[in-house]
Amino acid sequence: MEKKTVLKRRAAEEMKTVPQIYHEKASSSSADLETA
């Protein structure tokens, strides 16, 4: 559930849809999540 909250927050901040953000994260390396 925590990931969804983060995605929704980013969607509000960046004016992107949650699926767009999810695909960006899915296509990036898992190490990127640790540095975010």
N, C-alpha and C positions, 0 to 999 in steps of 0.2 A: 504493500500500500504506500510505503514511503516514496518509492520511485514515481508513482502516479502524482503524488503531491509535488514533487520536484518538477516533473514535466509540466504540470498545470501552471506552476509558478513561472517557469521559463516561457511558457506560451503567452502568459500575460505580459511578461517583461519584454519579450522579443517580438510580440505580435505575429507569432507563427502558430500553426495548428499543432496539437500534440503529436499527431502522426509524423509531421515533418521533423520535429525534434527527435522523436523516437528513431526514425530512420537515420538521422545524422549520427546519433549515438551508436546505433547498431552497426553502422558502416565504419565507425572509427574504432581504434584499438581500445581494449579494455583498460589499458594504462591511462588513457585519456580521462576516464571516469575518475581515477584516483587524483588527478591533478586539477580537476574542475573545482 
